Amino acid sequence: MTTRQILLALGLAILFAAIGYNSGRFWAYLIYAVAIAGVGALSLNLLIGFCGQITFAQGALVGVGAYSAAIAGNAGWGGFSLLVAGVVTALVSLLIGL
């Protein structure tokens, strides 16, 4: 990636974070859902587009991450639930990889 692309991505991330932080629950949810779908699309692009491998594990791992984030969020962990979702998804992917 070029420096211009990195700065553009960083600027968009800061913009969306500011919008999500300063707006209502609906916009925060919408930005959160788009971010999750974007991460899933990027992982599929990496495997299918660049490597030529077809896999269905990405959808399952995105689901595991979303489910664990929802459970932790409903337990009242707030933003910490994203870290929990990442750790849980990494552990599940480790089990699949073994």
C-alpha positions in Angstrom: 0.0 0.0 0.0 1.1 3.5 -0.7 1.3 6.2 2.0 -1.7 7.9 0.4 -3.9 4.8 0.7 -2.8 4.3 4.4 -3.6 7.9 5.2 -7.0 7.6 3.5 -7.9 4.4 5.3 -6.8 5.9 8.6 -8.8 9.1 8.0 -11.9 7.1 7.1 -11.5 5.0 10.3 -11.2 8.1 12.4 -14.2 9.7 10.7 -16.4 6.6 11.2 -15.3 6.3 14.8 -16.2 9.9 15.5 -19.6 9.5 13.8 -20.3 6.4 15.8 -19.2 8.0 19.0 -21.1 11.2 18.6 -24.3 9.9 17.1 -27.2 7.7 18.3 -27.3 4.0 18.8 -28.6 3.3 15.3 -25.6 4.9 13.6 -23.2 3.2 16.0 -24.8 -0.1 15.2 -24.8 0.5 11.5 -21.1 1.4 11.5 -20.3 -1.6 13.7 -22.2 -3.9 11.3 -20.5 -2.5 8.2 -17.1 -2.9 9.9 -17.8 -6.6 10.6 -19.0 -7.2 7.1 -15.9 -5.4 5.8 -13.5 -7.6 7.8 -15.3 -10.7 6.5 -15.1 -9.4 2.9 -11.4 -8.6 3.3 -10.6 -12.1 4.6 -12.5 -13.7 1.7 -10.7 -11.4 -0.8 -7.3 -12.5 0.7 -8.0 -16.2 0.3 -10.1 -16.4 -2.9 -8.7 -13.4 -4.7 -5.0 -13.6 -4.0 -4.5 -17.3 -3.1 -7.2 -18.9 -5.2 -8.4 -21.1 -2.3 -12.0 -21.7 -1.7 -13.0 -22.0 1.9 -16.1 -21.7 4.0 -14.4 -21.3 7.4 -14.3 -17.5 7.1 -18.1 -17.2 7.3 -18.1 -19.5 10.4 -15.3 -17.5 12.1 -17.0 -14.2 11.4 -20.1 -15.8 13.0 -18.1 -16.9 16.0 -16.7 -13.4 16.4 -20.1 -11.7 16.1 -21.7 -14.2 18.5 -19.0 -13.9 21.2 -19.1 -10.0 20.8 -22.8 -10.1 21.3 -22.7 -12.3 24.3 -19.9 -10.2 25.9 -21.7 -6.9 25.0 -25.0 -8.1 26.6 -23.0 -9.0 29.7 -22.1 -5.3 30.0 -18.5 -5.5 28.9 -18.9 -2.6 26.4 -15.9 -2.0 24.1 -14.0 -4.7 25.8 -16.3 -7.2 24.1 -14.4 -6.6 20.8 -11.2 -7.9 22.4 -13.0 -10.9 23.8 -14.5 -11.6 20.4 -11.0 -11.5 18.8 -9.6 -13.9 21.4 -12.5 -16.3 21.2 -12.3 -16.3 17.4 -8.5 -16.9 17.5 -9.0 -19.8 19.8 -11.7 -21.4 17.6 -9.6 -20.9 14.5 -6.6 -22.5 16.3 -8.8 -25.6 17.1 -9.9 -25.7 13.4 -6.3 -25.4 12.2 -5.1 -28.3 14.4 
